[in-house]
Amino acid sequence: MTDRTHLPTKRTFLVRLSDEADPSGGRYCGRVEHLQSGQTMRFQSEGNFKEFFSAILLERIKHEQSEQIGEET
């Protein structure tokens, strides 16, 4: 079976979970890095982790949209 899902490198993240992380207990803590920008954050909860992803992805989407608008003019 061929995977037809495109996985762009600009959306690549490195996640490192600390020794204290316990997914079975709902405890997520560690460090996440957006590889293209180099932005990093330490997180202490699943919510912090998701906030980082959302902020980076929304920023990238806005940037891409502004580039497209610039190309059209």
PDB file of N, H, CA, C and O in Angstrom:
ATOM      1  N   MET A   1       0.842  -1.176   0.000  1.00  0.00           N
ATOM      2  CA  MET A   1       0.000   0.000   0.000  1.00  0.00           C
ATOM      3  C   MET A   1       0.887   1.240   0.000  1.00  0.00           C
ATOM      4  O   MET A   1       1.860   1.306   0.752  1.00  0.00           O
ATOM      5  N   THR A   2       0.562   2.213  -0.830  1.00  0.00           N
ATOM      6  H   THR A   2      -0.228   2.159  -1.441  1.00  0.00           H
ATOM      7  CA  THR A   2       1.327   3.442  -0.942  1.00  0.00           C
ATOM      8  C   THR A   2       0.699   4.524  -0.071  1.00  0.00           C
ATOM      9  O   THR A   2      -0.514   4.735  -0.109  1.00  0.00           O
ATOM     10  N   ASP A   3       1.530   5.209   0.714  1.00  0.00           N
ATOM     11  H   ASP A   3       2.515   5.037   0.745  1.00  0.00           H
ATOM     12  CA  ASP A   3       1.060   6.324   1.534  1.00  0.00           C
ATOM     13  C   ASP A   3       1.019   7.572   0.671  1.00  0.00           C
ATOM     14  O   ASP A   3       2.060   8.044   0.215  1.00  0.00           O
ATOM     15  N   ARG A   4      -0.161   8.106   0.444  1.00  0.00           N
ATOM     16  H   ARG A   4      -1.007   7.722   0.815  1.00  0.00           H
ATOM     17  CA  ARG A   4      -0.314   9.266  -0.424  1.00  0.00           C
ATOM     18  C   ARG A   4      -0.351  10.569   0.375  1.00  0.00           C
ATOM     19  O   ARG A   4      -0.575  11.637  -0.195  1.00  0.00           O
ATOM     20  N   THR A   5      -0.138  10.491   1.659  1.00  0.00           N
ATOM     21  H   THR A   5       0.044   9.624   2.122  1.00  0.00           H
ATOM     22  CA  THR A   5      -0.153  11.672   2.500  1.00  0.00           C
ATOM     23  C   THR A   5       1.178  12.388   2.383  1.00  0.00           C
ATOM     24  O   THR A   5       2.235  11.807   2.632  1.00  0.00           O
ATOM     25  N   HIS A   6       1.115  13.655   2.002  1.00  0.00           N
ATOM     26  H   HIS A   6       0.257  14.127   1.799  1.00  0.00           H
ATOM     27  CA  HIS A   6       2.329  14.460   1.893  1.00  0.00           C
ATOM     28  C   HIS A   6       2.720  14.956   3.285  1.00  0.00           C
ATOM     29  O   HIS A   6       1.892  15.527   3.995  1.00  0.00           O
ATOM     30  N   LEU A   7       3.954  14.746   3.670  1.00  0.00           N
ATOM     31  H   LEU A   7       4.626  14.282   3.093  1.00  0.00           H
ATOM     32  CA  LEU A   7       4.451  15.190   4.965  1.00  0.00           C
ATOM     33  C   LEU A   7       5.555  16.222   4.749  1.00  0.00           C
ATOM     34  O   LEU A   7       6.727  15.861   4.640  1.00  0.00           O
ATOM     35  N   PRO A   8       5.187  17.510   4.685  1.00  0.00           N
ATOM     36  CA  PRO A   8       6.171  18.541   4.387  1.00  0.00           C
ATOM     37  C   PRO A   8       7.185  18.710   5.524  1.00  0.00           C
ATOM     38  O   PRO A   8       6.837  18.665   6.704  1.00  0.00           O
ATOM     39  N   THR A   9       8.423  18.902   5.141  1.00  0.00           N
ATOM     40  H   THR A   9       8.706  18.939   4.182  1.00  0.00           H
ATOM     41  CA  THR A   9       9.483  19.058   6.145  1.00  0.00           C
ATOM     42  C   THR A   9       9.309  20.325   6.962  1.00  0.00           C
ATOM     43  O   THR A   9       9.795  20.395   8.091  1.00  0.00           O
ATOM     44  N   LYS A  10       8.629  21.330   6.422  1.00  0.00           N
ATOM     45  H   LYS A  10       8.234  21.273   5.505  1.00  0.00           H
ATOM     46  CA  LYS A  10       8.419  22.562   7.176  1.00  0.00           C
ATOM     47  C   LYS A  10       7.465  22.360   8.353  1.00  0.00           C
ATOM     48  O   LYS A  10       7.272  23.263   9.167  1.00  0.00           O
ATOM     49  N   ARG A  11       6.880  21.186   8.437  1.00  0.00           N
ATOM     50  H   ARG A  11       7.037  20.452   7.776  1.00  0.00           H
ATOM     51  CA  ARG A  11       6.003  20.853   9.557  1.00  0.00           C
ATOM     52  C   ARG A  11       6.601  19.720  10.394  1.00  0.00           C
ATOM     53  O   ARG A  11       5.875  18.906  10.966  1.00  0.00           O
ATOM     54  N   THR A  12       7.915  19.680  10.456  1.00  0.00           N
ATOM     55  H   THR A  12       8.505  20.341   9.992  1.00  0.00           H
ATOM     56  CA  THR A  12       8.606  18.635  11.200  1.00  0.00           C
ATOM     57  C   THR A  12       8.966  19.133  12.595  1.00  0.00           C
ATOM     58  O   THR A  12       9.526  20.217  12.759  1.00  0.00           O
ATOM     59  N   PHE A  13       8.638  18.330  13.584  1.00  0.00           N
ATOM     60  H   PHE A  13       8.183  17.449  13.452  1.00  0.00           H
ATOM     61  CA  PHE A  13       8.911  18.650  14.978  1.00  0.00           C
ATOM     62  C   PHE A  13       9.702  17.497  15.606  1.00  0.00           C
ATOM     63  O   PHE A  13       9.538  16.333  15.240  1.00  0.00           O
ATOM     64  N   LEU A  14      10.553  17.855  16.550  1.00  0.00           N
ATOM     65  H   LEU A  14      10.686  18.800  16.847  1.00  0.00           H
ATOM     66  CA  LEU A  14      11.273  16.857  17.337  1.00  0.00           C
ATOM     67  C   LEU A  14      10.726  16.941  18.749  1.00  0.00           C
ATOM     68  O   LEU A  14      10.715  18.011  19.356  1.00  0.00           O
ATOM     69  N   VAL A  15      10.273  15.816  19.266  1.00  0.00           N
ATOM     70  H   VAL A  15      10.282  14.946  18.772  1.00  0.00           H
ATOM     71  CA  VAL A  15       9.702  15.776  20.615  1.00  0.00           C
ATOM     72  C   VAL A  15      10.573  14.886  21.478  1.00  0.00           C
ATOM     73  O   VAL A  15      10.886  13.751  21.119  1.00  0.00           O
ATOM     74  N   ARG A  16      10.958  15.427  22.624  1.00  0.00           N
ATOM     75  H   ARG A  16      10.704  16.349  22.916  1.00  0.00           H
ATOM     76  CA  ARG A  16      11.726  14.637  23.598  1.00  0.00           C
ATOM     77  C   ARG A  16      10.939  14.606  24.893  1.00  0.00           C
ATOM     78  O   ARG A  16      10.665  15.650  25.485  1.00  0.00           O
ATOM     79  N   LEU A  17      10.583  13.432  25.328  1.00  0.00           N
ATOM     80  H   LEU A  17      10.806  12.584  24.847  1.00  0.00           H
ATOM     81  CA  LEU A  17       9.867  13.276  26.591  1.00  0.00           C
ATOM     82  C   LEU A  17      10.864  13.074  27.719  1.00  0.00           C
ATOM     83  O   LEU A  17      11.850  12.353  27.568  1.00  0.00           O
ATOM     84  N   SER A  18      10.603  13.713  28.845  1.00  0.00           N
ATOM     85  H   SER A  18       9.802  14.299  28.968  1.00  0.00           H
ATOM     86  CA  SER A  18      11.495  13.576  29.998  1.00  0.00           C
ATOM     87  C   SER A  18      11.231  12.248  30.707  1.00  0.00           C
ATOM     88  O   SER A  18      10.248  11.565  30.417  1.00  0.00           O
ATOM     89  N   ASP A  19      12.105  11.893  31.628  1.00  0.00           N
ATOM     90  H   ASP A  19      12.903  12.448  31.864  1.00  0.00           H
ATOM     91  CA  ASP A  19      11.935  10.661  32.399  1.00  0.00           C
ATOM     92  C   ASP A  19      10.667  10.695  33.253  1.00  0.00           C
ATOM     93  O   ASP A  19      10.119   9.651  33.606  1.00  0.00           O
ATOM     94  N   GLU A  20      10.204  11.910  33.582  1.00  0.00           N
ATOM     95  H   GLU A  20      10.649  12.758  33.295  1.00  0.00           H
ATOM     96  CA  GLU A  20       9.008  12.057  34.408  1.00  0.00           C
ATOM     97  C   GLU A  20       7.717  11.853  33.615  1.00  0.00           C
ATOM     98  O   GLU A  20       6.648  11.703  34.208  1.00  0.00           O
ATOM     99  N   ALA A  21       7.801  11.847  32.304  1.00  0.00           N
ATOM    100  H   ALA A  21       8.669  11.969  31.822  1.00  0.00           H
ATOM    101  CA  ALA A  21       6.609  11.672  31.474  1.00  0.00           C
ATOM    102  C   ALA A  21       6.001  10.299  31.725  1.00  0.00           C
ATOM    103  O   ALA A  21       6.707   9.295  31.815  1.00  0.00           O
ATOM    104  N   ASP A  22       4.680  10.279  31.836  1.00  0.00           N
ATOM    105  H   ASP A  22       4.106  11.095  31.764  1.00  0.00           H
ATOM    106  CA  ASP A  22       3.943   9.030  32.067  1.00  0.00           C
ATOM    107  C   ASP A  22       2.649   9.073  31.258  1.00  0.00           C
ATOM    108  O   ASP A  22       1.593   9.405  31.796  1.00  0.00           O
ATOM    109  N   PRO A  23       2.727   8.738  29.962  1.00  0.00           N
ATOM    110  CA  PRO A  23       1.527   8.805  29.127  1.00  0.00           C
ATOM    111  C   PRO A  23       0.357   7.983  29.668  1.00  0.00           C
ATOM    112  O   PRO A  23      -0.797   8.380  29.510  1.00  0.00           O
ATOM    113  N   SER A  24       0.635   6.861  30.296  1.00  0.00           N
ATOM    114  H   SER A  24       1.573   6.539  30.424  1.00  0.00           H
ATOM    115  CA  SER A  24      -0.467   6.051  30.834  1.00  0.00           C
ATOM    116  C   SER A  24      -1.174   6.781  31.968  1.00  0.00           C
ATOM    117  O   SER A  24      -2.351   6.530  32.227  1.00  0.00           O
ATOM    118  N   GLY A  25      -0.468   7.679  32.644  1.00  0.00           N
ATOM    119  H   GLY A  25       0.488   7.883  32.433  1.00  0.00           H
ATOM    120  CA  GLY A  25      -1.068   8.482  33.698  1.00  0.00           C
ATOM    121  C   GLY A  25      -1.477   9.864  33.230  1.00  0.00           C
ATOM    122  O   GLY A  25      -1.913  10.694  34.028  1.00  0.00           O
ATOM    123  N   GLY A  26      -1.338  10.112  31.932  1.00  0.00           N
ATOM    124  H   GLY A  26      -0.984   9.438  31.284  1.00  0.00           H
ATOM    125  CA  GLY A  26      -1.733  11.406  31.385  1.00  0.00           C
ATOM    126  C   GLY A  26      -0.732  12.521  31.643  1.00  0.00           C
ATOM    127  O   GLY A  26      -1.077  13.696  31.520  1.00  0.00           O
ATOM    128  N   ARG A  27       0.502  12.176  31.997  1.00  0.00           N
ATOM    129  H   ARG A  27       0.782  11.221  32.097  1.00  0.00           H
ATOM    130  CA  ARG A  27       1.519  13.200  32.271  1.00  0.00           C
ATOM    131  C   ARG A  27       2.486  13.280  31.098  1.00  0.00           C
ATOM    132  O   ARG A  27       3.211  12.330  30.803  1.00  0.00           O
ATOM    133  N   TYR A  28       2.481  14.422  30.441  1.00  0.00           N
ATOM    134  H   TYR A  28       1.892  15.194  30.681  1.00  0.00           H
ATOM    135  CA  TYR A  28       3.369  14.678  29.313  1.00  0.00           C
ATOM    136  C   TYR A  28       4.260  15.850  29.667  1.00  0.00           C
ATOM    137  O   TYR A  28       3.768  16.943  29.946  1.00  0.00           O
ATOM    138  N   CYS A  29       5.554  15.638  29.659  1.00  0.00           N
ATOM    139  H   CYS A  29       5.955  14.750  29.433  1.00  0.00           H
ATOM    140  CA  CYS A  29       6.490  16.728  29.903  1.00  0.00           C
ATOM    141  C   CYS A  29       7.774  16.432  29.139  1.00  0.00           C
ATOM    142  O   CYS A  29       8.179  15.281  28.977  1.00  0.00           O
ATOM    143  N   GLY A  30       8.396  17.505  28.677  1.00  0.00           N
ATOM    144  H   GLY A  30       8.067  18.440  28.809  1.00  0.00           H
ATOM    145  CA  GLY A  30       9.611  17.351  27.898  1.00  0.00           C
ATOM    146  C   GLY A  30       9.905  18.606  27.119  1.00  0.00           C
ATOM    147  O   GLY A  30       9.665  19.716  27.595  1.00  0.00           O
ATOM    148  N   ARG A  31      10.418  18.432  25.934  1.00  0.00           N
ATOM    149  H   ARG A  31      10.612  17.531  25.547  1.00  0.00           H
ATOM    150  CA  ARG A  31      10.829  19.553  25.091  1.00  0.00           C
ATOM    151  C   ARG A  31      10.412  19.258  23.654  1.00  0.00           C
ATOM    152  O   ARG A  31      10.520  18.125  23.186  1.00  0.00           O
ATOM    153  N   VAL A  32       9.936  20.285  22.965  1.00  0.00           N
ATOM    154  H   VAL A  32       9.848  21.206  23.345  1.00  0.00           H
ATOM    155  CA  VAL A  32       9.554  20.151  21.565  1.00  0.00           C
ATOM    156  C   VAL A  32      10.271  21.233  20.771  1.00  0.00           C
ATOM    157  O   VAL A  32      10.429  22.360  21.241  1.00  0.00           O
ATOM    158  N   GLU A  33      10.705  20.882  19.563  1.00  0.00           N
ATOM    159  H   GLU A  33      10.577  19.966  19.181  1.00  0.00           H
ATOM    160  CA  GLU A  33      11.410  21.821  18.700  1.00  0.00           C
ATOM    161  C   GLU A  33      10.828  21.756  17.290  1.00  0.00           C
ATOM    162  O   GLU A  33      10.614  20.676  16.739  1.00  0.00           O
ATOM    163  N   HIS A  34      10.575  22.934  16.719  1.00  0.00           N
ATOM    164  H   HIS A  34      10.748  23.811  17.166  1.00  0.00           H
ATOM    165  CA  HIS A  34      10.174  23.020  15.318  1.00  0.00           C
ATOM    166  C   HIS A  34      11.479  23.088  14.537  1.00  0.00           C
ATOM    167  O   HIS A  34      12.218  24.064  14.662  1.00  0.00           O
ATOM    168  N   LEU A  35      11.771  22.083  13.743  1.00  0.00           N
ATOM    169  H   LEU A  35      11.171  21.290  13.641  1.00  0.00           H
ATOM    170  CA  LEU A  35      13.088  21.964  13.123  1.00  0.00           C
ATOM    171  C   LEU A  35      13.396  23.054  12.105  1.00  0.00           C
ATOM    172  O   LEU A  35      14.547  23.478  11.999  1.00  0.00           O
ATOM    173  N   GLN A  36      12.410  23.515  11.358  1.00  0.00           N
ATOM    174  H   GLN A  36      11.475  23.171  11.443  1.00  0.00           H
ATOM    175  CA  GLN A  36      12.683  24.533  10.344  1.00  0.00           C
ATOM    176  C   GLN A  36      13.045  25.871  10.975  1.00  0.00           C
ATOM    177  O   GLN A  36      13.980  26.528  10.520  1.00  0.00           O
ATOM    178  N   SER A  37      12.332  26.284  12.005  1.00  0.00           N
ATOM    179  H   SER A  37      11.572  25.750  12.376  1.00  0.00           H
ATOM    180  CA  SER A  37      12.571  27.592  12.613  1.00  0.00           C
ATOM    181  C   SER A  37      13.544  27.543  13.784  1.00  0.00           C
ATOM    182  O   SER A  37      14.144  28.558  14.136  1.00  0.00           O
ATOM    183  N   GLY A  38      13.701  26.379  14.383  1.00  0.00           N
ATOM    184  H   GLY A  38      13.214  25.554  14.097  1.00  0.00           H
ATOM    185  CA  GLY A  38      14.561  26.261  15.557  1.00  0.00           C
ATOM    186  C   GLY A  38      13.872  26.666  16.848  1.00  0.00           C
ATOM    187  O   GLY A  38      14.495  26.652  17.910  1.00  0.00           O
ATOM    188  N   GLN A  39      12.590  27.029  16.775  1.00  0.00           N
ATOM    189  H   GLN A  39      12.084  27.041  15.912  1.00  0.00           H
ATOM    190  CA  GLN A  39      11.862  27.417  17.974  1.00  0.00           C
ATOM    191  C   GLN A  39      11.677  26.202  18.871  1.00  0.00           C
ATOM    192  O   GLN A  39      11.372  25.105  18.404  1.00  0.00           O
ATOM    193  N   THR A  40      11.867  26.422  20.171  1.00  0.00           N
ATOM    194  H   THR A  40      12.115  27.314  20.550  1.00  0.00           H
ATOM    195  CA  THR A  40      11.726  25.327  21.127  1.00  0.00           C
ATOM    196  C   THR A  40      10.850  25.758  22.295  1.00  0.00           C
ATOM    197  O   THR A  40      10.643  26.947  22.540  1.00  0.00           O
ATOM    198  N   MET A  41      10.347  24.769  22.999  1.00  0.00           N
ATOM    199  H   MET A  41      10.515  23.803  22.800  1.00  0.00           H
ATOM    200  CA  MET A  41       9.582  25.017  24.205  1.00  0.00           C
ATOM    201  C   MET A  41       9.638  23.781  25.097  1.00  0.00           C
ATOM    202  O   MET A  41       9.561  22.645  24.630  1.00  0.00           O
ATOM    203  N   ARG A  42       9.774  24.037  26.373  1.00  0.00           N
ATOM    204  H   ARG A  42       9.836  24.960  26.752  1.00  0.00           H
ATOM    205  CA  ARG A  42       9.606  22.954  27.351  1.00  0.00           C
ATOM    206  C   ARG A  42       8.132  22.923  27.713  1.00  0.00           C
ATOM    207  O   ARG A  42       7.508  23.967  27.901  1.00  0.00           O
ATOM    208  N   PHE A  43       7.581  21.726  27.809  1.00  0.00           N
ATOM    209  H   PHE A  43       8.088  20.878  27.656  1.00  0.00           H
ATOM    210  CA  PHE A  43       6.164  21.606  28.132  1.00  0.00           C
ATOM    211  C   PHE A  43       5.981  20.712  29.344  1.00  0.00           C
ATOM    212  O   PHE A  43       6.766  19.800  29.603  1.00  0.00           O
ATOM    213  N   GLN A  44       4.907  21.009  30.082  1.00  0.00           N
ATOM    214  H   GLN A  44       4.269  21.750  29.872  1.00  0.00           H
ATOM    215  CA  GLN A  44       4.596  20.274  31.310  1.00  0.00           C
ATOM    216  C   GLN A  44       3.234  19.583  31.238  1.00  0.00           C
ATOM    217  O   GLN A  44       2.805  18.919  32.181  1.00  0.00           O
ATOM    218  N   SER A  45       2.573  19.755  30.104  1.00  0.00           N
ATOM    219  H   SER A  45       2.922  20.295  29.337  1.00  0.00           H
ATOM    220  CA  SER A  45       1.253  19.130  29.953  1.00  0.00           C
ATOM    221  C   SER A  45       0.957  18.926  28.473  1.00  0.00           C
ATOM    222  O   SER A  45       1.605  19.510  27.605  1.00  0.00           O
ATOM    223  N   GLU A  46      -0.015  18.101  28.214  1.00  0.00           N
ATOM    224  H   GLU A  46      -0.541  17.626  28.919  1.00  0.00           H
ATOM    225  CA  GLU A  46      -0.456  17.872  26.841  1.00  0.00           C
ATOM    226  C   GLU A  46      -0.976  19.174  26.237  1.00  0.00           C
ATOM    227  O   GLU A  46      -0.795  19.429  25.046  1.00  0.00           O
ATOM    228  N   GLY A  47      -1.624  19.995  27.064  1.00  0.00           N
ATOM    229  H   GLY A  47      -1.771  19.788  28.031  1.00  0.00           H
ATOM    230  CA  GLY A  47      -2.148  21.272  26.598  1.00  0.00           C
ATOM    231  C   GLY A  47      -1.045  22.213  26.141  1.00  0.00           C
ATOM    232  O   GLY A  47      -1.174  22.857  25.099  1.00  0.00           O
ATOM    233  N   ASN A  48       0.063  22.304  26.924  1.00  0.00           N
ATOM    234  H   ASN A  48       0.167  21.781  27.770  1.00  0.00           H
ATOM    235  CA  ASN A  48       1.206  23.143  26.533  1.00  0.00           C
ATOM    236  C   ASN A  48       1.775  22.678  25.206  1.00  0.00           C
ATOM    237  O   ASN A  48       2.112  23.480  24.335  1.00  0.00           O
ATOM    238  N   PHE A  49       1.873  21.382  25.075  1.00  0.00           N
ATOM    239  H   PHE A  49       1.600  20.731  25.782  1.00  0.00           H
ATOM    240  CA  PHE A  49       2.416  20.758  23.880  1.00  0.00           C
ATOM    241  C   PHE A  49       1.574  21.126  22.660  1.00  0.00           C
ATOM    242  O   PHE A  49       2.116  21.510  21.623  1.00  0.00           O
ATOM    243  N   LYS A  50       0.255  21.012  22.780  1.00  0.00           N
ATOM    244  H   LYS A  50      -0.186  20.700  23.622  1.00  0.00           H
ATOM    245  CA  LYS A  50      -0.661  21.335  21.685  1.00  0.00           C
ATOM    246  C   LYS A  50      -0.630  22.824  21.366  1.00  0.00           C
ATOM    247  O   LYS A  50      -0.723  23.202  20.199  1.00  0.00           O
ATOM    248  N   GLU A  51      -0.502  23.674  22.379  1.00  0.00           N
ATOM    249  H   GLU A  51      -0.426  23.367  23.327  1.00  0.00           H
ATOM    250  CA  GLU A  51      -0.429  25.119  22.159  1.00  0.00           C
ATOM    251  C   GLU A  51       0.776  25.476  21.293  1.00  0.00           C
ATOM    252  O   GLU A  51       0.679  26.327  20.409  1.00  0.00           O
ATOM    253  N   PHE A  52       1.902  24.831  21.544  1.00  0.00           N
ATOM    254  H   PHE A  52       1.981  24.140  22.262  1.00  0.00           H
ATOM    255  CA  PHE A  52       3.110  25.094  20.769  1.00  0.00           C
ATOM    256  C   PHE A  52       2.884  24.707  19.311  1.00  0.00           C
ATOM    257  O   PHE A  52       3.177  25.487  18.404  1.00  0.00           O
ATOM    258  N   PHE A  53       2.367  23.512  19.088  1.00  0.00           N
ATOM    259  H   PHE A  53       2.130  22.878  19.824  1.00  0.00           H
ATOM    260  CA  PHE A  53       2.076  23.072  17.718  1.00  0.00           C
ATOM    261  C   PHE A  53       1.144  24.049  17.021  1.00  0.00           C
ATOM    262  O   PHE A  53       1.401  24.461  15.890  1.00  0.00           O
ATOM    263  N   SER A  54       0.070  24.417  17.691  1.00  0.00           N
ATOM    264  H   SER A  54      -0.138  24.082  18.610  1.00  0.00           H
ATOM    265  CA  SER A  54      -0.909  25.324  17.097  1.00  0.00           C
ATOM    266  C   SER A  54      -0.288  26.672  16.755  1.00  0.00           C
ATOM    267  O   SER A  54      -0.517  27.199  15.666  1.00  0.00           O
ATOM    268  N   ALA A  55       0.490  27.230  17.665  1.00  0.00           N
ATOM    269  H   ALA A  55       0.676  26.802  18.549  1.00  0.00           H
ATOM    270  CA  ALA A  55       1.102  28.544  17.433  1.00  0.00           C
ATOM    271  C   ALA A  55       2.041  28.495  16.232  1.00  0.00           C
ATOM    272  O   ALA A  55       2.004  29.383  15.380  1.00  0.00           O
ATOM    273  N   ILE A  56       2.876  27.474  16.160  1.00  0.00           N
ATOM    274  H   ILE A  56       2.906  26.753  16.853  1.00  0.00           H
ATOM    275  CA  ILE A  56       3.827  27.350  15.046  1.00  0.00           C
ATOM    276  C   ILE A  56       3.078  27.162  13.729  1.00  0.00           C
ATOM    277  O   ILE A  56       3.378  27.838  12.745  1.00  0.00           O
ATOM    278  N   LEU A  57       2.122  26.264  13.701  1.00  0.00           N
ATOM    279  H   LEU A  57       1.878  25.714  14.499  1.00  0.00           H
ATOM    280  CA  LEU A  57       1.412  25.973  12.464  1.00  0.00           C
ATOM    281  C   LEU A  57       0.581  27.167  11.994  1.00  0.00           C
ATOM    282  O   LEU A  57       0.544  27.460  10.799  1.00  0.00           O
ATOM    283  N   LEU A  58      -0.077  27.849  12.908  1.00  0.00           N
ATOM    284  H   LEU A  58      -0.048  27.611  13.879  1.00  0.00           H
ATOM    285  CA  LEU A  58      -0.854  29.028  12.513  1.00  0.00           C
ATOM    286  C   LEU A  58       0.058  30.123  11.976  1.00  0.00           C
ATOM    287  O   LEU A  58      -0.295  30.805  11.013  1.00  0.00           O
ATOM    288  N   GLU A  59       1.219  30.297  12.584  1.00  0.00           N
ATOM    289  H   GLU A  59       1.505  29.743  13.366  1.00  0.00           H
ATOM    290  CA  GLU A  59       2.196  31.278  12.106  1.00  0.00           C
ATOM    291  C   GLU A  59       2.661  30.940  10.691  1.00  0.00           C
ATOM    292  O   GLU A  59       2.760  31.822   9.838  1.00  0.00           O
ATOM    293  N   ARG A  60       2.943  29.666  10.446  1.00  0.00           N
ATOM    294  H   ARG A  60       2.863  28.949  11.139  1.00  0.00           H
ATOM    295  CA  ARG A  60       3.398  29.222   9.126  1.00  0.00           C
ATOM    296  C   ARG A  60       2.295  29.424   8.079  1.00  0.00           C
ATOM    297  O   ARG A  60       2.568  29.861   6.961  1.00  0.00           O
ATOM    298  N   ILE A  61       1.056  29.106   8.445  1.00  0.00           N
ATOM    299  H   ILE A  61       0.834  28.752   9.353  1.00  0.00           H
ATOM    300  CA  ILE A  61      -0.058  29.267   7.510  1.00  0.00           C
ATOM    301  C   ILE A  61      -0.223  30.735   7.140  1.00  0.00           C
ATOM    302  O   ILE A  61      -0.391  31.059   5.965  1.00  0.00           O
ATOM    303  N   LYS A  62      -0.176  31.626   8.125  1.00  0.00           N
ATOM    304  H   LYS A  62      -0.039  31.362   9.080  1.00  0.00           H
ATOM    305  CA  LYS A  62      -0.296  33.070   7.849  1.00  0.00           C
ATOM    306  C   LYS A  62       0.835  33.535   6.943  1.00  0.00           C
ATOM    307  O   LYS A  62       0.617  34.317   6.017  1.00  0.00           O
ATOM    308  N   HIS A  63       2.038  33.054   7.211  1.00  0.00           N
ATOM    309  H   HIS A  63       2.216  32.418   7.963  1.00  0.00           H
ATOM    310  CA  HIS A  63       3.204  33.428   6.404  1.00  0.00           C
ATOM    311  C   HIS A  63       3.022  32.966   4.954  1.00  0.00           C
ATOM    312  O   HIS A  63       3.267  33.727   4.018  1.00  0.00           O
ATOM    313  N   GLU A  64       2.594  31.723   4.779  1.00  0.00           N
ATOM    314  H   GLU A  64       2.395  31.105   5.540  1.00  0.00           H
ATOM    315  CA  GLU A  64       2.386  31.179   3.434  1.00  0.00           C
ATOM    316  C   GLU A  64       1.289  31.945   2.694  1.00  0.00           C
ATOM    317  O   GLU A  64       1.415  32.213   1.499  1.00  0.00           O
ATOM    318  N   GLN A  65       0.220  32.297   3.398  1.00  0.00           N
ATOM    319  H   GLN A  65       0.117  32.080   4.369  1.00  0.00           H
ATOM    320  CA  GLN A  65      -0.865  33.045   2.767  1.00  0.00           C
ATOM    321  C   GLN A  65      -0.398  34.433   2.342  1.00  0.00           C
ATOM    322  O   GLN A  65      -0.761  34.899   1.261  1.00  0.00           O
ATOM    323  N   SER A  66       0.397  35.099   3.170  1.00  0.00           N
ATOM    324  H   SER A  66       0.692  34.720   4.048  1.00  0.00           H
ATOM    325  CA  SER A  66       0.883  36.430   2.807  1.00  0.00           C
ATOM    326  C   SER A  66       1.841  36.350   1.624  1.00  0.00           C
ATOM    327  O   SER A  66       1.871  37.263   0.799  1.00  0.00           O
ATOM    328  N   GLU A  67       2.622  35.280   1.524  1.00  0.00           N
ATOM    329  H   GLU A  67       2.598  34.538   2.194  1.00  0.00           H
ATOM    330  CA  GLU A  67       3.503  35.089   0.370  1.00  0.00           C
ATOM    331  C   GLU A  67       2.676  34.899  -0.906  1.00  0.00           C
ATOM    332  O   GLU A  67       3.016  35.444  -1.956  1.00  0.00           O
ATOM    333  N   GLN A  68       1.597  34.129  -0.814  1.00  0.00           N
ATOM    334  H   GLN A  68       1.320  33.686   0.039  1.00  0.00           H
ATOM    335  CA  GLN A  68       0.742  33.891  -1.980  1.00  0.00           C
ATOM    336  C   GLN A  68       0.078  35.194  -2.443  1.00  0.00           C
ATOM    337  O   GLN A  68      -0.027  35.447  -3.642  1.00  0.00           O
ATOM    338  N   ILE A  69      -0.362  36.007  -1.497  1.00  0.00           N
ATOM    339  H   ILE A  69      -0.276  35.801  -0.522  1.00  0.00           H
ATOM    340  CA  ILE A  69      -0.982  37.284  -1.838  1.00  0.00           C
ATOM    341  C   ILE A  69       0.055  38.188  -2.515  1.00  0.00           C
ATOM    342  O   ILE A  69      -0.265  38.881  -3.481  1.00  0.00           O
ATOM    343  N   GLY A  70       1.283  38.184  -2.019  1.00  0.00           N
ATOM    344  H   GLY A  70       1.544  37.620  -1.235  1.00  0.00           H
ATOM    345  CA  GLY A  70       2.356  38.978  -2.609  1.00  0.00           C
ATOM    346  C   GLY A  70       2.680  38.548  -4.030  1.00  0.00           C
ATOM    347  O   GLY A  70       3.003  39.383  -4.875  1.00  0.00           O
ATOM    348  N   GLU A  71       2.597  37.251  -4.298  1.00  0.00           N
ATOM    349  H   GLU A  71       2.334  36.573  -3.612  1.00  0.00           H
ATOM    350  CA  GLU A  71       2.875  36.736  -5.634  1.00  0.00           C
ATOM    351  C   GLU A  71       1.777  37.112  -6.628  1.00  0.00           C
ATOM    352  O   GLU A  71       2.037  37.260  -7.822  1.00  0.00           O
ATOM    353  N   GLU A  72       0.558  37.263  -6.131  1.00  0.00           N
ATOM    354  H   GLU A  72       0.348  37.142  -5.161  1.00  0.00           H
ATOM    355  CA  GLU A  72      -0.586  37.567  -6.988  1.00  0.00           C
ATOM    356  C   GLU A  72      -0.606  39.037  -7.417  1.00  0.00           C
ATOM    357  O   GLU A  72      -1.199  39.378  -8.441  1.00  0.00           O
ATOM    358  N   THR A  73       0.036  39.897  -6.641  1.00  0.00           N
ATOM    359  H   THR A  73       0.517  39.620  -5.809  1.00  0.00           H
ATOM    360  CA  THR A  73      -0.015  41.329  -6.973  1.00  0.00           C
ATOM    361  C   THR A  73       1.113  41.742  -7.882  1.00  0.00           C
ATOM    362  O   THR A  73       1.210  42.912  -8.252  1.00  0.00           O
TER     363      THR A  73
END
